[in-house]
Amino acid sequence: MTSVLKDNQKQNYLSDLCQVIKKKDYYELIFKNNEIGKLYIINDEIFRLIIQPKGIEELPLVPFSCTKIKQNQKDYFELSKLLITEETFIIRNQRYSLRIQKKPALISIFDERTNHYRMKQKQPLLFQDNCTTETLTQNDNEFYFGCGMQNGHFSHKGNTVQIKNTNLTGLGAVACPINLFWSTAGFSELRNTWSNGIYDFGQQSPSYSSIMHFCEIFDNFYILGDNPAKLLANYYQISGQPLFLPKFALNLGYISDLSSKKADDTSDIAINKQNWLTAIEDKIKLFAKKEFPLSWIIPDFKSKATFDINSTKNLSDYNINFGSENLRDNGTFGIIQLPMNNTDNFAIIDNLRNMHNQLDHQNQRIWLMTNNGWAGIHTYSATVNGGVGGEWEELSAQITSFLGLSLSGQPNFGNALDGEYGGGNAQVNLRDLQWKIFTPLLFNMDGEGNIEKTPFAFNNKITKINKAYFNLRRRLTYYIYNLLKQAQDGFPMIRPLCFNFPRETYNYTTRVNKEFMLGDSLLIAPITNGRENHEGLSIKDNIYLPNDRTVWIDPFTGKKFPGGFSYDQLTFSSWHLPVFIKQGSIIPNSLRDANIFPCNQETAILYDDDGISRQYQNEQFATTKIDSSLQNKTLVISIAATQGDFDKLDLQQPTYLTIFTDNHPQNIIATKNNEVINLVETNDIDTLDDQTSGFSYIANFNLWPEFSEYTKSNHNIIRIKLVSQNIKQDHFKLTINNFTYCNDVQMHAITDSTLIIPKDFEIVPKSVTSKSMTVRWSNIPTPINDHLTADIELNGIIHTNISGNIFTLHELQSNTKYHLRIRNRYLNKVSEWSENITGKTNPDPLEYAVKDIKISANLESTLEMPLESLIDFCPASEWLTTDKVTANNPLILTINFDQIYKLSRMVYIPRSRDHIGHVLKIRIAISKDGLNYSEWSAPYDWNDDAKNKVIGLRDVVAKSIKLHITDAVDGVVSGKELLFFKAK
């Protein structure tokens, strides 16, 4: 942490605590060197601590405008007690005690109910010139989340993250920082500041975390809670509730500039309003013709022209919601495009707050969108980004980015389908759209490049698959809307596996950071690489399905998978996204319609309102509770009377249940308001709809008929219809005896001594990399050899479904030891395990990269893409020159190292969003002293593509290197990164 500070900075640790005084509404803390502290008891689970060094003026009580402290905090303060021991001052409320050690002044929070510490400082607060640092004790099994959109990872243990707007997306970028983190130890911290920060969660040492901000006063909220949802809900008590998006926001949107005046056009040419409206109407008609009806559109993105939403009144027949980048009082939603060089955290939030308040006079829900933020962003805006399309790496980075935002209290976000720039890769486009169907916001961002950004931009085959997924999105809209309502209480829509399955340590590792839960019910494992078999099917390894007592169901095929395994070598057609439904799920289709996958006891609260107004804040909404209990082959389902009301609620709507089952039910007993009612059995669902109340058993039911052209499903269901005269008065109960579901799934393998243990199990020599290792084995020939598969246990996790006798384990941690063993599997029978073998992955290659580099150039670079981006180790940033190169006017880059190094190679990573600036011809000169250089090398001629370019430097010793570039695409020169590797 101190590496970011100047060597001559003055360092002062918080001095010993001398006295604590209970004032009128806060505790005053007096320290030996005259530092002043104030402790506020906000409620039972939120404390606020402010400490001022001597001579520093106090900041306002609540410096940022998004903070909303409840007014009843005085009651909690008065109930708190001050206890004093020889070594410690203890401030206690009903459950927690904040303990401040006197010498040295160390703060901890103790849970009196569970008798353990939630948080402990490792050393006193450190005050330096313009920065404050809190150092916390870190436990071995403690993990950290939050901090906003930290592209590339969402679990921060062992990493350092920046709390700083970089205005970039992609690996290594920080697109939307949030100065909040939380720990699995049951506490969270919100640093009350506008200043940037750096959080080290154990990269420097695994025994502690350092939380630093560039501000002189320590002002911090300590938030406590028994689970992540409670921590986020308590955060909302300080910062405000997240936006509750209108229903129309959940369907397809389109963002572009449909005027003829682009952002880089500085002329005064007037925009013809009618031409603009014609362009908008043509775009709406085009999407409708292609059967991708738009729900909302922003037609002035990055436009210099002014768009008047009132002018779209003539387009009202299309039932499209219009937003704008230049919102006026008559708008309710739009995108706020902040300047690329805007790093003023206060201005970001304040701008959004002012726009929000400007529109606040309307009853409709306000929905703003922007691309960066700070704590409180969720109160005013959704987070949206464009990014680069056509790259597999972007898919992985976006998944982890979304998870990071979710765990930082921002439930509303989206990234443009196939990105804003780049693109053109049909397979990436298809796989990108598929997983984003299961995310909050769905939109195209078009017009920023020469590649069309629409769901019908490729051939008919891909367009047809995309259409099926958009129809599926409409089917899932009600479920997604319910999840957004749950997000108001701290339950994000998109969740990592550790959120739903916190007891499995494996769920906190990077091996599962490319899959996520959609609520409690759906697990999504996106295809994030182009690996295919000889049939052209995508190969997906390492799909982990949690909980060895749970069955997971593929909704497309009906195939069932036992939980607790990592599945490898699964293959998926281009239409097939790996999606799994957890047994026990109750997935709503409407306020009185749900799909039930019975298992044990489950409860769901179905929610609905008018979907557009803010009347839900005035109790104008309705809920229906459904309980499902499967015990001893008896299924009991209770549907309570609907509670609440809102405008246009249909009180006579029927109740539908789709119950997934193994077999035809023997008998169904149904009651309405405790009186038995007759259910008529019909042969199909269409006939059932004509009945007053009844049921139908359907074999080979297709849960998602949008894909009936691609797959035959083998779900068996019981479809129930129950008629009500008033859903607010009628409650129903169903009892089905001798009922089973997933009873045919063998959850645990049977050890068979006749199955032979695989022989010669070993790690293939020279196969180990920093992220993978290959193993191989052999089997004695037997009649069932062709039907054998292997299970490989890797550090306690069983990988299954492995065929052949050689396999590569991917997505491993670098420089990590792994213990492996293997067994044969035949159907549900397995052999004994082999003996353990041990292997270790290689260190991360970047550990050998020269870090301390200075670079200069003889030509100018653009303001948005400076030369420093070439050596910042951030793949998301890019460098681009303004001047063009020629043979007579070459670009000369001078790279100086901090010392003399023996090198192995140089790697140039070209930009990938387009071909502009790709280096085509380069020469190199070497210096051992930084003054005298060798002659220029022979030129290296490189292809115009986005592949990494390598120059071998084996045995080269250098203090400085010069690069001589005479040819590049379009004359200008660009790059993502320039790396120099030391010899090992």
GIDA-V636280 format. One record per run of one state. SS is the DSSP state (alpha for helix, beta for strand, coil for the rest). FROM is the first residue (numbers start at 1). LEN is the number of residues. If there is no record, write none. Layout:
[[SS,FROM,LEN] [SS,FROM,LEN]]
//
This chain:
[[coil,1,1] [alpha,2,3] [coil,5,6] [beta,11,3] [coil,14,3] [beta,17,6] [coil,23,4] [beta,27,5] [coil,32,4] [beta,36,8] [coil,44,2] [beta,46,7] [coil,53,20] [alpha,73,7] [coil,80,1] [beta,81,4] [coil,85,3] [beta,88,5] [coil,93,3] [beta,96,6] [coil,102,5] [beta,107,5] [coil,112,4] [beta,116,13] [coil,129,2] [beta,131,7] [coil,138,6] [beta,144,7] [coil,151,9] [beta,160,4] [coil,164,10] [beta,174,10] [coil,184,3] [beta,187,5] [coil,192,5] [beta,197,4] [coil,201,7] [beta,208,6] [coil,214,4] [beta,218,7] [coil,225,3] [alpha,228,12] [coil,240,7] [alpha,247,4] [coil,251,2] [beta,253,3] [coil,256,1] [beta,257,1] [coil,258,15] [alpha,273,17] [coil,290,6] [beta,296,3] [coil,299,1] [beta,300,1] [coil,301,8] [alpha,309,10] [coil,319,2] [beta,321,4] [coil,325,8] [beta,333,3] [coil,336,9] [alpha,345,14] [coil,359,5] [beta,364,1] [coil,365,2] [beta,367,4] [coil,371,6] [alpha,377,4] [beta,381,5] [coil,386,2] [beta,388,2] [coil,390,2] [alpha,392,15] [coil,407,6] [beta,413,3] [coil,416,5] [beta,421,2] [coil,423,3] [alpha,426,11] [coil,437,6] [beta,443,3] [coil,446,14] [alpha,460,28] [coil,488,6] [beta,494,2] [coil,496,1] [alpha,497,4] [coil,501,4] [alpha,505,4] [coil,509,1] [alpha,510,3] [coil,513,3] [beta,516,3] [coil,519,3] [beta,522,3] [coil,525,7] [beta,532,1] [coil,533,5] [beta,538,3] [coil,541,2] [beta,543,3] [coil,546,5] [beta,551,3] [coil,554,6] [beta,560,3] [coil,563,2] [beta,565,3] [coil,568,2] [beta,570,3] [coil,573,6] [beta,579,4] [coil,583,3] [beta,586,5] [coil,591,2] [beta,593,4] [coil,597,3] [beta,600,9] [coil,609,4] [beta,613,1] [coil,614,1] [alpha,615,4] [coil,619,3] [beta,622,10] [coil,632,2] [beta,634,6] [coil,640,3] [beta,643,2] [coil,645,10] [beta,655,7] [coil,662,6] [beta,668,5] [coil,673,2] [beta,675,3] [coil,678,2] [beta,680,3] [coil,683,2] [alpha,685,5] [coil,690,4] [beta,694,8] [coil,702,3] [alpha,705,3] [coil,708,7] [beta,715,8] [coil,723,9] [beta,732,5] [coil,737,13] [beta,750,2] [coil,752,7] [beta,759,5] [coil,764,9] [beta,773,6] [coil,779,6] [alpha,785,3] [coil,788,1] [beta,789,6] [coil,795,2] [beta,797,6] [coil,803,3] [beta,806,4] [coil,810,7] [beta,817,10] [coil,827,2] [beta,829,2] [coil,831,6] [beta,837,4] [coil,841,4] [alpha,845,4] [beta,849,1] [coil,850,3] [beta,853,5] [coil,858,3] [beta,861,1] [coil,862,5] [alpha,867,5] [coil,872,7] [beta,879,3] [coil,882,9] [beta,891,19] [coil,910,9] [beta,919,9] [coil,928,5] [beta,933,1] [coil,934,6] [beta,940,2] [coil,942,7] [beta,949,20] [coil,969,5] [beta,974,2] [coil,976,1] [beta,977,6] [coil,983,2]]
//
